[in-house]
Amino acid sequence: MAESDDVDLVTLARLGVRADRLAARRAGLPTELPALWVTLGSPQVGVALAAAVAGEKAAVLVVAELMATGDAARGIELAQGIRGARIRAAALVRAASVFARRRPRAGR
């Protein structure tokens, strides 16, 4: 760092502590919580929680719930945004499975 830069070590320390506390809170969230928000009629909250806090396993559950509630476009969009290839594939397979169960078959 240049000599003219003022480093506020107290503020940096406080930010570090706050970040650790937020990470600890996030770790304690149930994986099913984002999907529950979708079930309760707040898909935007469920998607945001899955994407920002709860992780990819929760995103798979949210994808399935979005598909089950008829929001296929949002479910597929969320599934395609999952970074891990294996988990993304699992989410897409689950989405297809839920979607197939919801759609009436021709001739029935």
Backbone as ProteinMPNN parsed JSONL, in Angstrom:
{"seq_chain_A": "MAESDDVDLVTLARLGVRADRLAARRAGLPTELPALWVTLGSPQVGVALAAAVAGEKAAVLVVAELMATGDAARGIELAQGIRGARIRAAALVRAASVFARRRPRAGR", "coords_chain_A": {"N_chain_A": [[0.836, -1.181, 0.0], [0.377, 2.25, -0.611], [1.977, 4.993, 1.06], [0.262, 7.092, 1.493], [-2.26, 6.049, 1.681], [-4.886, 5.555, 3.9], [-5.422, 3.183, 6.304], [-7.994, 1.707, 7.884], [-7.912, -0.16, 10.404], [-9.556, -0.988, 12.467], [-12.14, -0.818, 11.406], [-11.876, -2.681, 9.328], [-11.484, -5.008, 10.848], [-13.943, -5.159, 12.184], [-15.653, -5.556, 9.993], [-14.735, -8.066, 9.181], [-15.445, -9.678, 11.392], [-18.22, -9.379, 11.292], [-18.774, -10.566, 8.813], [-18.044, -13.213, 9.397], [-20.002, -13.84, 11.301], [-22.344, -13.668, 9.753], [-21.857, -15.757, 7.949], [-21.925, -17.92, 9.706], [-24.608, -17.843, 10.535], [-25.86, -18.382, 8.121], [-25.014, -20.97, 7.631], [-26.553, -22.393, 9.392], [-29.109, -22.521, 8.344], [-31.952, -24.43, 7.415], [-31.9, -26.766, 4.732], [-34.251, -27.147, 3.382], [-35.703, -24.827, 3.671], [-35.767, -22.664, 1.644], [-37.354, -23.903, -0.389], [-39.717, -24.24, 1.003], [-40.613, -21.592, 1.211], [-41.336, -21.185, -1.443], [-43.465, -22.983, -1.645], [-45.219, -21.761, 0.113], [-46.075, -19.656, -1.349], [-44.344, -17.591, -2.0], [-42.312, -17.39, -4.204], [-40.19, -15.749, -5.046], [-38.753, -15.171, -2.741], [-37.916, -17.729, -1.981], [-36.289, -18.451, -4.188], [-34.323, -16.458, -4.013], [-33.215, -17.008, -1.468], [-32.216, -19.603, -1.898], [-30.328, -19.151, -3.893], [-28.601, -17.22, -2.782], [-27.986, -17.893, -0.144], [-28.503, -20.553, 0.889], [-27.401, -22.548, -0.743], [-26.463, -25.008, -3.285], [-27.763, -27.506, -3.04], [-30.153, -26.837, -1.833], [-31.143, -25.314, -3.887], [-31.826, -27.246, -5.768], [-34.048, -28.41, -4.551], [-35.75, -26.187, -4.559], [-36.063, -25.817, -7.29], [-37.532, -28.136, -7.954], [-39.852, -27.616, -6.469], [-40.748, -25.242, -7.639], [-41.387, -26.209, -10.169], [-43.414, -27.97, -9.448], [-45.353, -26.21, -8.591], [-46.068, -25.021, -10.882], [-44.447, -23.095, -12.054], [-42.612, -23.33, -14.316], [-40.775, -22.027, -16.044], [-39.251, -20.337, -14.359], [-38.188, -22.288, -12.683], [-36.579, -23.833, -14.423], [-34.799, -21.861, -15.25], [-33.497, -21.256, -12.823], [-32.329, -23.77, -12.311], [-30.541, -23.985, -14.474], [-28.744, -22.068, -13.749], [-27.218, -23.108, -11.728], [-24.018, -23.756, -10.541], [-22.356, -26.098, -10.174], [-21.809, -28.913, -12.149], [-22.802, -31.567, -11.772], [-24.777, -31.218, -9.814], [-26.387, -29.352, -11.083], [-27.273, -30.936, -13.231], [-28.714, -32.841, -11.768], [-30.725, -31.2, -10.746], [-32.029, -30.42, -13.104], [-32.918, -32.894, -14.057], [-34.631, -33.575, -11.979], [-36.448, -31.492, -12.236], [-37.528, -32.086, -14.753], [-38.731, -34.517, -14.168], [-40.701, -33.815, -12.249], [-42.186, -32.059, -13.822], [-43.073, -33.805, -15.821], [-44.787, -35.463, -14.367], [-46.776, -33.661, -13.737], [-47.962, -32.879, -16.144], [-50.691, -33.746, -18.131], [-51.094, -36.809, -19.865], [-51.273, -37.442, -23.375], [-54.33, -38.537, -24.772], [-55.53, -39.326, -22.473]], "CA_chain_A": [[0.0, 0.0, 0.0], [1.105, 3.515, -0.616], [1.989, 5.648, 2.372], [-0.839, 8.039, 1.621], [-3.508, 5.331, 1.936], [-5.23, 5.356, 5.304], [-6.03, 1.879, 6.536], [-8.759, 1.714, 9.117], [-7.864, -1.547, 10.854], [-10.715, -1.279, 13.316], [-13.266, -1.07, 10.505], [-11.616, -3.967, 8.67], [-11.72, -6.067, 11.832], [-15.395, -5.249, 12.391], [-16.216, -6.189, 8.796], [-14.379, -9.486, 9.233], [-16.279, -10.318, 12.418], [-19.593, -9.404, 10.776], [-18.816, -11.575, 7.755], [-18.034, -14.519, 10.052], [-21.313, -14.052, 11.918], [-23.299, -13.947, 8.677], [-21.574, -17.102, 7.441], [-22.41, -18.874, 10.713], [-26.074, -17.857, 10.448], [-26.216, -19.018, 6.85], [-24.752, -22.403, 7.76], [-27.592, -23.005, 10.203], [-30.412, -22.561, 7.674], [-32.343, -25.735, 6.881], [-31.841, -26.862, 3.28], [-35.608, -27.139, 2.857], [-36.356, -23.537, 3.894], [-36.129, -21.949, 0.411], [-38.475, -24.578, -1.055], [-40.916, -23.945, 1.797], [-41.087, -20.267, 0.796], [-42.028, -21.36, -2.724], [-44.73, -23.642, -1.317], [-46.077, -20.794, 0.801], [-46.515, -18.629, -2.286], [-43.348, -16.529, -2.175], [-41.191, -17.98, -4.945], [-39.05, -14.848, -5.134], [-37.98, -15.34, -1.511], [-37.282, -19.039, -2.068], [-35.203, -18.408, -5.173], [-33.257, -15.615, -3.472], [-32.545, -17.749, -0.394], [-31.461, -20.72, -2.469], [-29.189, -18.639, -4.655], [-27.676, -16.402, -2.016], [-27.629, -18.349, 1.18], [-28.632, -21.955, 1.277], [-26.54, -23.401, -1.538], [-26.964, -25.697, -4.466], [-28.706, -28.572, -2.691], [-31.432, -26.166, -1.635], [-31.618, -24.883, -5.204], [-32.469, -28.411, -6.39], [-35.383, -28.517, -3.947], [-36.551, -25.057, -5.034], [-36.41, -26.121, -8.684], [-38.626, -29.112, -7.933], [-41.065, -26.978, -5.958], [-41.221, -24.323, -8.673], [-42.022, -27.027, -11.205], [-44.649, -28.521, -8.885], [-46.351, -25.147, -8.475], [-46.39, -24.541, -12.222], [-43.547, -22.029, -12.511], [-41.563, -24.075, -15.017], [-39.744, -21.139, -16.595], [-38.348, -19.925, -13.277], [-37.49, -23.484, -12.221], [-35.517, -24.175, -15.373], [-33.803, -20.786, -15.187], [-32.708, -21.468, -11.611], [-31.527, -24.984, -12.492], [-29.448, -23.708, -15.406], [-27.784, -21.187, -13.099], [-26.438, -23.825, -10.721], [-22.639, -23.853, -11.044], [-21.837, -27.463, -10.201], [-22.417, -29.657, -13.259], [-23.573, -32.714, -11.285], [-25.966, -30.738, -9.116], [-27.234, -28.761, -12.132], [-27.914, -32.053, -13.932], [-29.712, -33.41, -10.848], [-31.849, -30.267, -10.687], [-32.758, -30.485, -14.374], [-33.618, -34.184, -14.082], [-35.749, -33.474, -11.034], [-37.431, -30.589, -12.851], [-38.21, -32.826, -15.82], [-39.561, -35.533, -13.526], [-41.875, -33.153, -11.677], [-42.967, -31.528, -14.942], [-43.723, -34.94, -16.497], [-45.894, -35.917, -13.516], [-47.838, -32.655, -13.733], [-48.608, -32.761, -17.457], [-51.551, -34.886, -18.514], [-50.649, -37.511, -21.07], [-52.214, -37.418, -24.508], [-55.215, -39.693, -24.83], [-56.091, -39.662, -21.159]], "C_chain_A": [[0.88, 1.244, 0.0], [1.004, 4.162, 0.753], [0.802, 6.577, 2.57], [-2.184, 7.359, 1.889], [-3.721, 5.15, 3.441], [-5.929, 4.015, 5.436], [-6.705, 1.925, 7.898], [-8.861, 0.261, 9.59], [-9.055, -1.928, 11.722], [-11.928, -1.607, 12.439], [-13.089, -2.395, 9.782], [-11.877, -5.138, 9.61], [-13.22, -6.259, 12.069], [-16.072, -5.921, 11.204], [-15.93, -7.689, 8.776], [-15.229, -10.257, 10.222], [-17.713, -10.446, 11.914], [-19.753, -10.466, 9.687], [-18.836, -12.983, 8.348], [-19.385, -14.835, 10.685], [-22.373, -14.38, 10.868], [-23.101, -15.35, 8.113], [-22.087, -18.162, 8.417], [-23.932, -18.973, 10.687], [-26.536, -18.609, 9.214], [-26.047, -20.531, 6.951], [-25.853, -23.114, 8.537], [-28.961, -23.081, 9.547], [-30.735, -23.97, 7.187], [-32.349, -25.706, 5.345], [-33.226, -26.731, 2.66], [-36.292, -25.782, 2.943], [-36.68, -22.784, 2.598], [-37.315, -22.579, -0.329], [-39.783, -24.336, -0.308], [-41.482, -22.573, 1.425], [-41.827, -20.349, -0.532], [-43.407, -21.961, -2.475], [-45.72, -22.669, -0.696], [-46.508, -19.633, -0.092], [-45.571, -17.465, -2.468], [-42.129, -17.078, -2.914], [-39.973, -17.068, -5.03], [-38.164, -14.961, -3.901], [-37.237, -16.675, -1.548], [-36.102, -19.059, -3.024], [-34.031, -17.601, -4.633], [-32.489, -16.33, -2.363], [-31.68, -18.876, -0.947], [-30.202, -20.234, -3.168], [-28.149, -17.965, -3.774], [-27.184, -17.042, -0.728], [-27.538, -19.855, 1.343], [-27.8, -22.919, 0.441], [-27.253, -24.201, -2.601], [-27.939, -26.821, -4.158], [-30.102, -27.986, -2.474], [-32.01, -25.717, -2.961], [-32.319, -26.025, -5.928], [-33.886, -28.566, -5.851], [-36.294, -27.387, -4.414], [-36.976, -25.29, -6.477], [-37.596, -27.077, -8.733], [-39.927, -28.467, -7.479], [-41.622, -25.973, -6.963], [-41.944, -25.083, -9.778], [-43.372, -27.546, -10.708], [-45.741, -27.459, -8.783], [-46.658, -24.495, -9.819], [-45.509, -23.429, -12.757], [-42.333, -22.651, -13.197], [-40.44, -23.177, -15.516], [-38.746, -20.722, -15.522], [-37.553, -21.122, -12.751], [-36.334, -23.86, -13.133], [-34.415, -23.123, -15.343], [-32.898, -20.956, -13.968], [-31.799, -22.68, -11.771], [-30.329, -24.73, -13.406], [-28.385, -22.805, -14.792], [-26.941, -21.855, -12.032], [-25.053, -24.107, -11.292], [-22.125, -25.281, -11.162], [-22.563, -28.306, -11.237], [-23.279, -30.821, -12.767], [-24.861, -32.266, -10.605], [-26.926, -30.087, -10.108], [-27.986, -29.852, -12.878], [-28.999, -32.679, -13.056], [-30.935, -32.504, -10.774], [-32.685, -30.334, -11.958], [-33.527, -31.801, -14.506], [-34.826, -34.145, -13.152], [-36.853, -32.582, -11.594], [-38.221, -31.319, -13.925], [-39.16, -33.865, -15.237], [-40.841, -34.924, -12.961], [-42.779, -32.65, -12.793], [-43.724, -32.648, -15.644], [-44.908, -35.454, -15.678], [-47.064, -34.938, -13.549], [-48.614, -32.618, -15.026], [-49.47, -33.968, -17.738], [-51.04, -35.504, -19.804], [-51.726, -37.449, -22.144], [-53.059, -38.682, -24.497], [-55.798, -40.088, -23.504], [-57.132, -38.702, -20.766]], "O_chain_A": [[1.982, 1.255, 0.55], [0.065, 3.911, 1.508], [0.386, 6.819, 3.703], [-3.143, 8.024, 2.282], [-2.846, 4.656, 4.152], [-6.917, 3.751, 4.751], [-6.063, 2.153, 8.924], [-9.789, -0.457, 9.216], [-9.502, -3.075, 11.702], [-12.652, -2.566, 12.707], [-14.047, -3.154, 9.637], [-12.437, -6.152, 9.195], [-13.703, -7.389, 12.145], [-16.96, -6.755, 11.38], [-16.79, -8.485, 8.397], [-15.683, -11.363, 9.929], [-18.347, -11.487, 12.083], [-20.756, -11.18, 9.651], [-19.562, -13.851, 7.862], [-19.858, -15.969, 10.612], [-23.201, -15.268, 11.072], [-24.074, -16.05, 7.833], [-22.624, -19.187, 7.995], [-24.485, -20.067, 10.805], [-27.492, -19.382, 9.267], [-26.857, -21.284, 6.41], [-26.062, -24.313, 8.356], [-29.888, -23.647, 10.127], [-29.876, -24.634, 6.606], [-32.762, -24.715, 4.743], [-33.358, -26.255, 1.532], [-37.356, -25.594, 2.352], [-37.803, -22.297, 2.467], [-38.18, -21.865, -0.838], [-40.842, -24.237, -0.927], [-42.699, -22.411, 1.333], [-42.83, -19.664, -0.729], [-44.401, -21.497, -3.034], [-46.921, -22.747, -0.953], [-47.221, -18.734, 0.353], [-45.957, -16.443, -3.036], [-41.051, -17.215, -2.336], [-38.842, -17.552, -5.082], [-36.942, -14.855, -4.011], [-36.061, -16.743, -1.188], [-35.047, -19.612, -2.715], [-32.877, -18.005, -4.775], [-31.261, -16.271, -2.316], [-30.546, -19.072, -0.509], [-29.138, -20.84, -3.043], [-26.948, -18.122, -3.995], [-26.075, -16.756, -0.276], [-26.56, -20.359, 1.897], [-27.523, -24.027, 0.9], [-28.464, -24.093, -2.795], [-28.857, -27.066, -4.941], [-31.103, -28.572, -2.885], [-33.227, -25.733, -3.149], [-33.304, -25.797, -6.63], [-34.818, -28.824, -6.613], [-37.484, -27.607, -4.641], [-38.113, -24.997, -6.849], [-38.553, -26.848, -9.472], [-40.987, -28.741, -8.041], [-42.838, -25.865, -7.12], [-42.99, -24.648, -10.26], [-44.352, -27.56, -11.453], [-46.926, -27.778, -8.879], [-47.418, -23.529, -9.886], [-45.799, -22.872, -13.816], [-41.198, -22.525, -12.738], [-39.268, -23.542, -15.416], [-37.537, -20.75, -15.749], [-36.378, -20.985, -12.411], [-35.238, -24.169, -12.664], [-33.232, -23.458, -15.405], [-31.679, -20.817, -14.069], [-30.625, -22.624, -11.408], [-29.228, -25.21, -13.137], [-27.248, -22.779, -15.263], [-26.035, -21.228, -11.482], [-24.928, -24.636, -12.396], [-21.512, -25.629, -12.171], [-23.79, -28.406, -11.211], [-24.373, -31.039, -13.288], [-25.915, -32.871, -10.802], [-28.141, -30.248, -9.992], [-29.183, -29.726, -13.133], [-30.079, -33.011, -13.545], [-32.064, -32.992, -10.743], [-33.914, -30.307, -11.896], [-34.651, -31.82, -15.006], [-35.906, -34.622, -13.499], [-38.039, -32.877, -11.448], [-39.443, -31.187, -14.0], [-40.26, -34.068, -15.75], [-41.933, -35.452, -13.17], [-43.999, -32.797, -12.72], [-44.882, -32.473, -16.022], [-45.928, -35.84, -16.248], [-48.217, -35.345, -13.405], [-49.815, -32.35, -15.013], [-49.014, -35.103, -17.594], [-50.608, -34.801, -20.717], [-52.921, -37.411, -21.854], [-52.55, -39.773, -24.24], [-56.499, -41.096, -23.415], [-57.714, -38.828, -19.689]]}, "name": "protein", "num_of_chains": 1, "seq": "MAESDDVDLVTLARLGVRADRLAARRAGLPTELPALWVTLGSPQVGVALAAAVAGEKAAVLVVAELMATGDAARGIELAQGIRGARIRAAALVRAASVFARRRPRAGR"}
